[in-house]
Amino acid sequence: GMAGIYRPRHPERTVLYRVLFHYFDRFLAEYEDRFQKEYGFLRPVIKDVVERYLDCGNPRCGFARIRCPDCGEDRLLMFSCRTRGFCPSCHAKRLEEWGEWMREELLLDVPHRQVVFVIPKMLRIFFKYKRRLLGSLSHAAVASLLKYFQAATGRELMPGVVASIQTFGDRINLHPHLHCLVSEGGEDEQGQFHHVQSFDDHLLAEFFSREVFALLLGEELISEEMVKKILSWRHSGFSVHSRVRAVTRTEAERVGKYMIRPLLSLERLSFL
């Protein structure tokens, strides 16, 4: 009976599953005419991730038979798609495993801050079509943190940083920005840890803007005139927020798991 009927593993994800099951092929067929001009070339990874999600937990796509050596009872374990960031059930499992690893293996036992780096709307278009620049944006954020710690302490410190790139806003709009979990301070060349409790968001944003300008100028995507224009505005559009503080490793784990949350909230989806 199992092979004849397939239902998604979790009833609450049915809305997402139904939409993709019924409309994804049409979306692919019409993408070039309807969406490519606004959203750019359809990256092959999208088709791959969605097709794997649609087969997640489908017994026709493979399963393992598990038998208890003591009582002899057996059950079937359906293979999952293992895609992070999109499949709700697979991402939830990865989130728990990653959070535990981060708490037990990675984090120093010191207070941490969540530092969010935001770039001006005018510059977001460059990261829309050149996705490789998102990695460079992370390096720009880390460089600004290193310069800030040096300015704050007079020492070259190496903090612990976990950086998460997010390309979406609350309305699933293009909004490339960074969430960083940062130790309050760092180690010097002798391995001694120096605590930095005060974070000046205004100064951090200034350091960050310089790094981003240098990145885009090096890529020949903007001109010196555009840099001067943005800097002349009352609000440049660069901002840094570091108000969220985690004192314990468990609190830092919770912040880290928030940083890599999935794109969609299933509870807020409805089928129209």
Disulfide bonds with the S-S distance in Angstrom:
none
